[in-house]
Amino acid sequence: MEQSRLDSLRLIRSPQIGPVTYRQLIGRFGSATRALAAIPDLAARGGGKAPRLADMALVLREVERTQALGASYLFLGEADYPALLAEMETAPPALIYRGALSLAKRRCVGMVGARNASAAACRFARMLAQGLGAERVSVVSGLARGIDTAAHQGALEGGTIGVIASGIDIAYPPENGALQEQVAAQGLLLAEQPPGTQPLARHFPSRNRIIAGLSVGTVVVEAAPKSGSLITARLAGEAGRDVMAVPGSPLDPRAQGCNQLIREGAILVQSVADILEAVGPIHGAMLRQPVDPFIPEMADASDADRRRIIDLLGPVPVPVDELIRQSGIPPALVQTVLLELELAGRAERHAGGRVSLFG
């Protein structure tokens, strides 16, 4: 692997460097190599020590392991990186994949739902996925039990993308190991975590955002009111993508989440035709062109700007937009200060574009 890609991997594997910080660093400095060199100075401006950068020896061992597994890397900003996913502020800077990247260039539809799904719901999910595949729509799901499994099974021949919360070499649940291999061989398997990473609870919301980000719309087939499937639906909606749901009996708790989504404005789905109508005609001319995810938006901040923003921060997470409004400071300068504070270990980013101050 060339040095520039190694530096990109080292940057995202470093503590305190998340997807938003990575994007801002590349946007400001143009490359991971220059960003790595600039981090100590940025952290000093934020009033702290520079974060510990990932050991290059560990990065090299990860690359060696990935290649030994027959997998490859895809970095944000590269030509083959899915354009829709790149539009998300939290797009993963590095993906590890096995299979056909061409499936991510098609129109993609996410399909998620209950792990303890009913037999009827699993059958319906397989039917939907098979029908979408026949229309050259890639079906994206998370290789979990229940609806995810049914969606992948139905779309294997037509084209399916599996996004997992573990390393590319870990199958979870274990009984889906054979299916995961089928997805890698016949479709596309994606992982954000390094090889060997176990599927920890905090990794699943991250996996869900990739499913939502790849897809023009997400279909929910059976979901309890507080299920992870509804997290995926919320992320899809926040990204401006279609949210679709299959209605169910009000007597079945597994249908309550879908019925609630429909009450809140989700598109009611009863057939493949409903999904196709929602996402529009499927042909190459309608696919979005790749976007440049690294538009420089940052500038040097003054001590007065820095002090003003710090004074507005506290232990309770606040939206960045609110900081901009209350401070009266241009967005680029606010983002600069937040980046400095984060690298200095004094600020933390939260879901929904919010930030808080440590101590």
Helices and strands as residue ranges (DSSP letters): H 3-12, H 19-29, H 32-45, H 56-68, E 72-75, H 83-86, E 94-99, G 101-105, E 108-113, H 119-134, E 138-141, H 147-155, E 160-164, G 174-176, H 177-186, E 188-191, H 203-214, E 217-221, H 228-238, E 242-246, G 253-255, H 256-263, E 267-268, H 272-279, G 284-286, H 303-312, E 318-319, H 320-327, H 331-343, E 347-350, E 354-357
